[in-house]
Amino acid sequence: MKPRSRAKQTRSLHDRLAEFAAAARAEAASLPEGRERDRLLKTIRRAEAASEFEAWASAPEPAPKQPL
């Protein structure tokens, strides 16, 4: 079986997600109210949540989740 070719990431996942969210936020600001803008805003929220999760998961000793 042929080994997978893997690209070495030069920037952290947090940085890439932040850059994506900033670019998507700028694009969403230029769109009129509607489905496309709502879809983009939802994608931004998901990227921010993924960034927060990645920061939590990669911490040296993850803190327990706080009760609501």
PDB file of N, CA, C and O in Angstrom:
ATOM      1  N   MET A   1       0.836  -1.170   0.000  1.00  0.00           N
ATOM      2  CA  MET A   1       0.000   0.000   0.000  1.00  0.00           C
ATOM      3  C   MET A   1       0.892   1.248   0.000  1.00  0.00           C
ATOM      4  O   MET A   1       1.898   1.310   0.707  1.00  0.00           O
ATOM      5  N   LYS A   2       0.511   2.207  -0.783  1.00  0.00           N
ATOM      6  CA  LYS A   2       1.269   3.452  -0.897  1.00  0.00           C
ATOM      7  C   LYS A   2       1.038   4.316   0.352  1.00  0.00           C
ATOM      8  O   LYS A   2      -0.107   4.518   0.756  1.00  0.00           O
ATOM      9  N   PRO A   3       2.119   4.829   0.968  1.00  0.00           N
ATOM     10  CA  PRO A   3       1.934   5.685   2.146  1.00  0.00           C
ATOM     11  C   PRO A   3       1.277   7.015   1.763  1.00  0.00           C
ATOM     12  O   PRO A   3       1.483   7.544   0.671  1.00  0.00           O
ATOM     13  N   ARG A   4       0.498   7.524   2.680  1.00  0.00           N
ATOM     14  CA  ARG A   4      -0.161   8.810   2.444  1.00  0.00           C
ATOM     15  C   ARG A   4       0.868   9.925   2.403  1.00  0.00           C
ATOM     16  O   ARG A   4       1.823   9.931   3.180  1.00  0.00           O
ATOM     17  N   SER A   5       0.670  10.856   1.502  1.00  0.00           N
ATOM     18  CA  SER A   5       1.549  12.021   1.496  1.00  0.00           C
ATOM     19  C   SER A   5       0.922  13.056   2.426  1.00  0.00           C
ATOM     20  O   SER A   5      -0.257  13.385   2.302  1.00  0.00           O
ATOM     21  N   ARG A   6       1.701  13.548   3.327  1.00  0.00           N
ATOM     22  CA  ARG A   6       1.196  14.499   4.311  1.00  0.00           C
ATOM     23  C   ARG A   6       1.927  15.830   4.152  1.00  0.00           C
ATOM     24  O   ARG A   6       3.141  15.876   3.955  1.00  0.00           O
ATOM     25  N   ALA A   7       1.167  16.884   4.243  1.00  0.00           N
ATOM     26  CA  ALA A   7       1.752  18.217   4.164  1.00  0.00           C
ATOM     27  C   ALA A   7       2.102  18.676   5.578  1.00  0.00           C
ATOM     28  O   ALA A   7       1.300  18.517   6.499  1.00  0.00           O
ATOM     29  N   LYS A   8       3.260  19.228   5.749  1.00  0.00           N
ATOM     30  CA  LYS A   8       3.675  19.754   7.042  1.00  0.00           C
ATOM     31  C   LYS A   8       3.043  21.133   7.211  1.00  0.00           C
ATOM     32  O   LYS A   8       3.271  22.036   6.406  1.00  0.00           O
ATOM     33  N   GLN A   9       2.255  21.281   8.258  1.00  0.00           N
ATOM     34  CA  GLN A   9       1.610  22.565   8.513  1.00  0.00           C
ATOM     35  C   GLN A   9       2.624  23.519   9.135  1.00  0.00           C
ATOM     36  O   GLN A   9       3.326  23.158  10.080  1.00  0.00           O
ATOM     37  N   THR A  10       2.696  24.722   8.609  1.00  0.00           N
ATOM     38  CA  THR A  10       3.645  25.701   9.127  1.00  0.00           C
ATOM     39  C   THR A  10       2.997  26.639  10.128  1.00  0.00           C
ATOM     40  O   THR A  10       3.685  27.317  10.892  1.00  0.00           O
ATOM     41  N   ARG A  11       1.658  26.676  10.123  1.00  0.00           N
ATOM     42  CA  ARG A  11       0.925  27.529  11.074  1.00  0.00           C
ATOM     43  C   ARG A  11       0.008  26.650  11.905  1.00  0.00           C
ATOM     44  O   ARG A  11      -0.438  25.595  11.452  1.00  0.00           O
ATOM     45  N   SER A  12      -0.266  27.088  13.110  1.00  0.00           N
ATOM     46  CA  SER A  12      -1.111  26.291  13.998  1.00  0.00           C
ATOM     47  C   SER A  12      -2.558  26.277  13.494  1.00  0.00           C
ATOM     48  O   SER A  12      -2.976  27.141  12.724  1.00  0.00           O
ATOM     49  N   LEU A  13      -3.296  25.282  13.946  1.00  0.00           N
ATOM     50  CA  LEU A  13      -4.709  25.182  13.582  1.00  0.00           C
ATOM     51  C   LEU A  13      -5.456  26.419  14.058  1.00  0.00           C
ATOM     52  O   LEU A  13      -6.319  26.938  13.350  1.00  0.00           O
ATOM     53  N   HIS A  14      -5.128  26.892  15.255  1.00  0.00           N
ATOM     54  CA  HIS A  14      -5.771  28.095  15.793  1.00  0.00           C
ATOM     55  C   HIS A  14      -5.568  29.284  14.851  1.00  0.00           C
ATOM     56  O   HIS A  14      -6.515  30.017  14.565  1.00  0.00           O
ATOM     57  N   ASP A  15      -4.353  29.475  14.373  1.00  0.00           N
ATOM     58  CA  ASP A  15      -4.060  30.591  13.463  1.00  0.00           C
ATOM     59  C   ASP A  15      -4.814  30.451  12.141  1.00  0.00           C
ATOM     60  O   ASP A  15      -5.351  31.428  11.620  1.00  0.00           O
ATOM     61  N   ARG A  16      -4.850  29.230  11.602  1.00  0.00           N
ATOM     62  CA  ARG A  16      -5.555  29.017  10.333  1.00  0.00           C
ATOM     63  C   ARG A  16      -7.053  29.238  10.488  1.00  0.00           C
ATOM     64  O   ARG A  16      -7.686  29.823   9.610  1.00  0.00           O
ATOM     65  N   LEU A  17      -7.629  28.773  11.603  1.00  0.00           N
ATOM     66  CA  LEU A  17      -9.061  28.983  11.831  1.00  0.00           C
ATOM     67  C   LEU A  17      -9.374  30.464  12.035  1.00  0.00           C
ATOM     68  O   LEU A  17     -10.394  30.955  11.553  1.00  0.00           O
ATOM     69  N   ALA A  18      -8.499  31.176  12.748  1.00  0.00           N
ATOM     70  CA  ALA A  18      -8.706  32.606  12.972  1.00  0.00           C
ATOM     71  C   ALA A  18      -8.642  33.374  11.653  1.00  0.00           C
ATOM     72  O   ALA A  18      -9.442  34.281  11.420  1.00  0.00           O
ATOM     73  N   GLU A  19      -7.695  33.012  10.796  1.00  0.00           N
ATOM     74  CA  GLU A  19      -7.584  33.669   9.493  1.00  0.00           C
ATOM     75  C   GLU A  19      -8.825  33.396   8.637  1.00  0.00           C
ATOM     76  O   GLU A  19      -9.355  34.297   7.988  1.00  0.00           O
ATOM     77  N   PHE A  20      -9.275  32.143   8.649  1.00  0.00           N
ATOM     78  CA  PHE A  20     -10.476  31.787   7.898  1.00  0.00           C
ATOM     79  C   PHE A  20     -11.678  32.569   8.412  1.00  0.00           C
ATOM     80  O   PHE A  20     -12.452  33.101   7.616  1.00  0.00           O
ATOM     81  N   ALA A  21     -11.847  32.646   9.737  1.00  0.00           N
ATOM     82  CA  ALA A  21     -12.993  33.346  10.320  1.00  0.00           C
ATOM     83  C   ALA A  21     -12.956  34.834   9.973  1.00  0.00           C
ATOM     84  O   ALA A  21     -13.995  35.427   9.683  1.00  0.00           O
ATOM     85  N   ALA A  22     -11.775  35.435  10.000  1.00  0.00           N
ATOM     86  CA  ALA A  22     -11.660  36.859   9.668  1.00  0.00           C
ATOM     87  C   ALA A  22     -12.026  37.113   8.206  1.00  0.00           C
ATOM     88  O   ALA A  22     -12.740  38.068   7.900  1.00  0.00           O
ATOM     89  N   ALA A  23     -11.540  36.267   7.314  1.00  0.00           N
ATOM     90  CA  ALA A  23     -11.859  36.432   5.892  1.00  0.00           C
ATOM     91  C   ALA A  23     -13.348  36.200   5.642  1.00  0.00           C
ATOM     92  O   ALA A  23     -13.970  36.926   4.867  1.00  0.00           O
ATOM     93  N   ALA A  24     -13.913  35.199   6.291  1.00  0.00           N
ATOM     94  CA  ALA A  24     -15.340  34.909   6.119  1.00  0.00           C
ATOM     95  C   ALA A  24     -16.195  36.023   6.707  1.00  0.00           C
ATOM     96  O   ALA A  24     -17.246  36.357   6.159  1.00  0.00           O
ATOM     97  N   ARG A  25     -15.747  36.603   7.826  1.00  0.00           N
ATOM     98  CA  ARG A  25     -16.491  37.706   8.441  1.00  0.00           C
ATOM     99  C   ARG A  25     -16.499  38.921   7.514  1.00  0.00           C
ATOM    100  O   ARG A  25     -17.515  39.607   7.400  1.00  0.00           O
ATOM    101  N   ALA A  26     -15.377  39.190   6.854  1.00  0.00           N
ATOM    102  CA  ALA A  26     -15.312  40.304   5.904  1.00  0.00           C
ATOM    103  C   ALA A  26     -16.237  40.049   4.722  1.00  0.00           C
ATOM    104  O   ALA A  26     -16.911  40.963   4.245  1.00  0.00           O
ATOM    105  N   GLU A  27     -16.267  38.806   4.250  1.00  0.00           N
ATOM    106  CA  GLU A  27     -17.163  38.468   3.144  1.00  0.00           C
ATOM    107  C   GLU A  27     -18.623  38.588   3.573  1.00  0.00           C
ATOM    108  O   GLU A  27     -19.453  39.086   2.812  1.00  0.00           O
ATOM    109  N   ALA A  28     -18.940  38.136   4.786  1.00  0.00           N
ATOM    110  CA  ALA A  28     -20.319  38.204   5.284  1.00  0.00           C
ATOM    111  C   ALA A  28     -20.777  39.652   5.428  1.00  0.00           C
ATOM    112  O   ALA A  28     -21.951  39.960   5.217  1.00  0.00           O
ATOM    113  N   ALA A  29     -19.855  40.537   5.787  1.00  0.00           N
ATOM    114  CA  ALA A  29     -20.214  41.944   5.947  1.00  0.00           C
ATOM    115  C   ALA A  29     -20.622  42.568   4.618  1.00  0.00           C
ATOM    116  O   ALA A  29     -21.397  43.523   4.589  1.00  0.00           O
ATOM    117  N   SER A  30     -20.102  42.029   3.521  1.00  0.00           N
ATOM    118  CA  SER A  30     -20.425  42.595   2.211  1.00  0.00           C
ATOM    119  C   SER A  30     -21.694  41.993   1.605  1.00  0.00           C
ATOM    120  O   SER A  30     -22.185  42.478   0.586  1.00  0.00           O
ATOM    121  N   LEU A  31     -22.222  40.943   2.225  1.00  0.00           N
ATOM    122  CA  LEU A  31     -23.416  40.293   1.690  1.00  0.00           C
ATOM    123  C   LEU A  31     -24.685  40.908   2.276  1.00  0.00           C
ATOM    124  O   LEU A  31     -24.683  41.362   3.420  1.00  0.00           O
ATOM    125  N   PRO A  32     -25.756  40.924   1.506  1.00  0.00           N
ATOM    126  CA  PRO A  32     -27.035  41.388   2.056  1.00  0.00           C
ATOM    127  C   PRO A  32     -27.620  40.316   2.973  1.00  0.00           C
ATOM    128  O   PRO A  32     -27.211  39.156   2.928  1.00  0.00           O
ATOM    129  N   GLU A  33     -28.583  40.719   3.805  1.00  0.00           N
ATOM    130  CA  GLU A  33     -29.269  39.760   4.668  1.00  0.00           C
ATOM    131  C   GLU A  33     -29.838  38.644   3.808  1.00  0.00           C
ATOM    132  O   GLU A  33     -30.377  38.896   2.730  1.00  0.00           O
ATOM    133  N   GLY A  34     -29.721  37.422   4.280  1.00  0.00           N
ATOM    134  CA  GLY A  34     -30.276  36.308   3.521  1.00  0.00           C
ATOM    135  C   GLY A  34     -29.628  34.991   3.880  1.00  0.00           C
ATOM    136  O   GLY A  34     -28.829  34.906   4.813  1.00  0.00           O
ATOM    137  N   ARG A  35     -29.981  33.971   3.131  1.00  0.00           N
ATOM    138  CA  ARG A  35     -29.509  32.617   3.425  1.00  0.00           C
ATOM    139  C   ARG A  35     -28.002  32.474   3.313  1.00  0.00           C
ATOM    140  O   ARG A  35     -27.369  31.841   4.158  1.00  0.00           O
ATOM    141  N   GLU A  36     -27.429  33.057   2.277  1.00  0.00           N
ATOM    142  CA  GLU A  36     -25.984  32.915   2.064  1.00  0.00           C
ATOM    143  C   GLU A  36     -25.203  33.546   3.217  1.00  0.00           C
ATOM    144  O   GLU A  36     -24.229  32.968   3.698  1.00  0.00           O
ATOM    145  N   ARG A  37     -25.627  34.718   3.653  1.00  0.00           N
ATOM    146  CA  ARG A  37     -24.960  35.395   4.775  1.00  0.00           C
ATOM    147  C   ARG A  37     -25.139  34.592   6.063  1.00  0.00           C
ATOM    148  O   ARG A  37     -24.194  34.442   6.837  1.00  0.00           O
ATOM    149  N   ASP A  38     -26.342  34.080   6.294  1.00  0.00           N
ATOM    150  CA  ASP A  38     -26.595  33.270   7.482  1.00  0.00           C
ATOM    151  C   ASP A  38     -25.739  32.004   7.480  1.00  0.00           C
ATOM    152  O   ASP A  38     -25.213  31.601   8.518  1.00  0.00           O
ATOM    153  N   ARG A  39     -25.602  31.382   6.308  1.00  0.00           N
ATOM    154  CA  ARG A  39     -24.771  30.184   6.190  1.00  0.00           C
ATOM    155  C   ARG A  39     -23.316  30.504   6.522  1.00  0.00           C
ATOM    156  O   ARG A  39     -22.639  29.736   7.207  1.00  0.00           O
ATOM    157  N   LEU A  40     -22.850  31.640   6.031  1.00  0.00           N
ATOM    158  CA  LEU A  40     -21.472  32.046   6.285  1.00  0.00           C
ATOM    159  C   LEU A  40     -21.256  32.357   7.770  1.00  0.00           C
ATOM    160  O   LEU A  40     -20.224  31.989   8.331  1.00  0.00           O
ATOM    161  N   LEU A  41     -22.209  33.025   8.403  1.00  0.00           N
ATOM    162  CA  LEU A  41     -22.088  33.328   9.826  1.00  0.00           C
ATOM    163  C   LEU A  41     -22.095  32.048  10.664  1.00  0.00           C
ATOM    164  O   LEU A  41     -21.390  31.962  11.669  1.00  0.00           O
ATOM    165  N   LYS A  42     -22.877  31.070  10.259  1.00  0.00           N
ATOM    166  CA  LYS A  42     -22.902  29.785  10.954  1.00  0.00           C
ATOM    167  C   LYS A  42     -21.549  29.084  10.824  1.00  0.00           C
ATOM    168  O   LYS A  42     -21.060  28.484  11.781  1.00  0.00           O
ATOM    169  N   THR A  43     -20.953  29.164   9.642  1.00  0.00           N
ATOM    170  CA  THR A  43     -19.638  28.572   9.413  1.00  0.00           C
ATOM    171  C   THR A  43     -18.584  29.261  10.279  1.00  0.00           C
ATOM    172  O   THR A  43     -17.685  28.605  10.805  1.00  0.00           O
ATOM    173  N   ILE A  44     -18.691  30.571  10.426  1.00  0.00           N
ATOM    174  CA  ILE A  44     -17.758  31.325  11.269  1.00  0.00           C
ATOM    175  C   ILE A  44     -17.877  30.864  12.719  1.00  0.00           C
ATOM    176  O   ILE A  44     -16.865  30.652  13.387  1.00  0.00           O
ATOM    177  N   ARG A  45     -19.104  30.707  13.208  1.00  0.00           N
ATOM    178  CA  ARG A  45     -19.303  30.239  14.582  1.00  0.00           C
ATOM    179  C   ARG A  45     -18.692  28.850  14.779  1.00  0.00           C
ATOM    180  O   ARG A  45     -18.102  28.573  15.823  1.00  0.00           O
ATOM    181  N   ARG A  46     -18.830  27.994  13.795  1.00  0.00           N
ATOM    182  CA  ARG A  46     -18.247  26.652  13.884  1.00  0.00           C
ATOM    183  C   ARG A  46     -16.721  26.715  13.922  1.00  0.00           C
ATOM    184  O   ARG A  46     -16.088  25.975  14.676  1.00  0.00           O
ATOM    185  N   ALA A  47     -16.134  27.587  13.119  1.00  0.00           N
ATOM    186  CA  ALA A  47     -14.672  27.729  13.111  1.00  0.00           C
ATOM    187  C   ALA A  47     -14.178  28.246  14.461  1.00  0.00           C
ATOM    188  O   ALA A  47     -13.151  27.790  14.963  1.00  0.00           O
ATOM    189  N   GLU A  48     -14.907  29.195  15.047  1.00  0.00           N
ATOM    190  CA  GLU A  48     -14.522  29.724  16.353  1.00  0.00           C
ATOM    191  C   GLU A  48     -14.654  28.655  17.433  1.00  0.00           C
ATOM    192  O   GLU A  48     -13.806  28.561  18.320  1.00  0.00           O
ATOM    193  N   ALA A  49     -15.713  27.849  17.364  1.00  0.00           N
ATOM    194  CA  ALA A  49     -15.895  26.766  18.331  1.00  0.00           C
ATOM    195  C   ALA A  49     -14.781  25.729  18.184  1.00  0.00           C
ATOM    196  O   ALA A  49     -14.270  25.222  19.182  1.00  0.00           O
ATOM    197  N   ALA A  50     -14.409  25.418  16.960  1.00  0.00           N
ATOM    198  CA  ALA A  50     -13.330  24.459  16.721  1.00  0.00           C
ATOM    199  C   ALA A  50     -12.009  24.991  17.263  1.00  0.00           C
ATOM    200  O   ALA A  50     -11.207  24.233  17.808  1.00  0.00           O
ATOM    201  N   SER A  51     -11.785  26.285  17.114  1.00  0.00           N
ATOM    202  CA  SER A  51     -10.565  26.895  17.616  1.00  0.00           C
ATOM    203  C   SER A  51     -10.515  26.820  19.143  1.00  0.00           C
ATOM    204  O   SER A  51      -9.470  26.515  19.718  1.00  0.00           O
ATOM    205  N   GLU A  52     -11.646  27.099  19.797  1.00  0.00           N
ATOM    206  CA  GLU A  52     -11.709  27.017  21.254  1.00  0.00           C
ATOM    207  C   GLU A  52     -11.487  25.580  21.722  1.00  0.00           C
ATOM    208  O   GLU A  52     -10.770  25.344  22.694  1.00  0.00           O
ATOM    209  N   PHE A  53     -12.100  24.624  21.032  1.00  0.00           N
ATOM    210  CA  PHE A  53     -11.928  23.221  21.401  1.00  0.00           C
ATOM    211  C   PHE A  53     -10.477  22.790  21.225  1.00  0.00           C
ATOM    212  O   PHE A  53      -9.929  22.090  22.076  1.00  0.00           O
ATOM    213  N   GLU A  54      -9.858  23.200  20.134  1.00  0.00           N
ATOM    214  CA  GLU A  54      -8.466  22.836  19.872  1.00  0.00           C
ATOM    215  C   GLU A  54      -7.562  23.398  20.960  1.00  0.00           C
ATOM    216  O   GLU A  54      -6.636  22.721  21.407  1.00  0.00           O
ATOM    217  N   ALA A  55      -7.821  24.633  21.391  1.00  0.00           N
ATOM    218  CA  ALA A  55      -7.018  25.236  22.455  1.00  0.00           C
ATOM    219  C   ALA A  55      -7.201  24.463  23.759  1.00  0.00           C
ATOM    220  O   ALA A  55      -6.237  24.230  24.488  1.00  0.00           O
ATOM    221  N   TRP A  56      -8.434  24.068  24.048  1.00  0.00           N
ATOM    222  CA  TRP A  56      -8.716  23.304  25.262  1.00  0.00           C
ATOM    223  C   TRP A  56      -8.056  21.928  25.199  1.00  0.00           C
ATOM    224  O   TRP A  56      -7.435  21.490  26.168  1.00  0.00           O
ATOM    225  N   ALA A  57      -8.188  21.251  24.063  1.00  0.00           N
ATOM    226  CA  ALA A  57      -7.680  19.891  23.924  1.00  0.00           C
ATOM    227  C   ALA A  57      -6.158  19.836  23.899  1.00  0.00           C
ATOM    228  O   ALA A  57      -5.575  18.836  24.315  1.00  0.00           O
ATOM    229  N   SER A  58      -5.511  20.880  23.423  1.00  0.00           N
ATOM    230  CA  SER A  58      -4.055  20.859  23.315  1.00  0.00           C
ATOM    231  C   SER A  58      -3.368  21.480  24.526  1.00  0.00           C
ATOM    232  O   SER A  58      -2.141  21.574  24.555  1.00  0.00           O
ATOM    233  N   ALA A  59      -4.137  21.904  25.523  1.00  0.00           N
ATOM    234  CA  ALA A  59      -3.547  22.451  26.743  1.00  0.00           C
ATOM    235  C   ALA A  59      -2.774  21.336  27.453  1.00  0.00           C
ATOM    236  O   ALA A  59      -3.147  20.167  27.352  1.00  0.00           O
ATOM    237  N   PRO A  60      -1.702  21.688  28.169  1.00  0.00           N
ATOM    238  CA  PRO A  60      -0.907  20.662  28.841  1.00  0.00           C
ATOM    239  C   PRO A  60      -1.749  19.777  29.766  1.00  0.00           C
ATOM    240  O   PRO A  60      -1.587  18.556  29.779  1.00  0.00           O
ATOM    241  N   GLU A  61      -2.626  20.383  30.521  1.00  0.00           N
ATOM    242  CA  GLU A  61      -3.510  19.633  31.401  1.00  0.00           C
ATOM    243  C   GLU A  61      -4.893  20.249  31.271  1.00  0.00           C
ATOM    244  O   GLU A  61      -5.200  21.231  31.948  1.00  0.00           O
ATOM    245  N   PRO A  62      -5.727  19.688  30.414  1.00  0.00           N
ATOM    246  CA  PRO A  62      -7.043  20.293  30.190  1.00  0.00           C
ATOM    247  C   PRO A  62      -7.827  20.460  31.486  1.00  0.00           C
ATOM    248  O   PRO A  62      -7.908  19.546  32.307  1.00  0.00           O
ATOM    249  N   ALA A  63      -8.399  21.640  31.649  1.00  0.00           N
ATOM    250  CA  ALA A  63      -9.222  21.920  32.822  1.00  0.00           C
ATOM    251  C   ALA A  63     -10.569  21.233  32.663  1.00  0.00           C
ATOM    252  O   ALA A  63     -11.063  21.083  31.546  1.00  0.00           O
ATOM    253  N   PRO A  64     -11.167  20.814  33.775  1.00  0.00           N
ATOM    254  CA  PRO A  64     -12.494  20.204  33.660  1.00  0.00           C
ATOM    255  C   PRO A  64     -13.514  21.226  33.191  1.00  0.00           C
ATOM    256  O   PRO A  64     -13.384  22.420  33.461  1.00  0.00           O
ATOM    257  N   LYS A  65     -14.514  20.753  32.496  1.00  0.00           N
ATOM    258  CA  LYS A  65     -15.554  21.640  31.978  1.00  0.00           C
ATOM    259  C   LYS A  65     -16.332  22.231  33.144  1.00  0.00           C
ATOM    260  O   LYS A  65     -16.705  21.518  34.076  1.00  0.00           O
ATOM    261  N   GLN A  66     -16.575  23.529  33.090  1.00  0.00           N
ATOM    262  CA  GLN A  66     -17.309  24.214  34.144  1.00  0.00           C
ATOM    263  C   GLN A  66     -18.794  23.901  34.042  1.00  0.00           C
ATOM    264  O   GLN A  66     -19.340  23.883  32.939  1.00  0.00           O
ATOM    265  N   PRO A  67     -19.465  23.653  35.177  1.00  0.00           N
ATOM    266  CA  PRO A  67     -20.913  23.411  35.116  1.00  0.00           C
ATOM    267  C   PRO A  67     -21.652  24.674  34.707  1.00  0.00           C
ATOM    268  O   PRO A  67     -21.203  25.790  34.972  1.00  0.00           O
ATOM    269  N   LEU A  68     -22.780  24.481  34.065  1.00  0.00           N
ATOM    270  CA  LEU A  68     -23.578  25.624  33.601  1.00  0.00           C
ATOM    271  C   LEU A  68     -24.312  26.281  34.714  1.00  0.00           C
ATOM    272  O   LEU A  68     -25.027  27.257  34.491  1.00  0.00           O
TER     273      LEU A  68
END
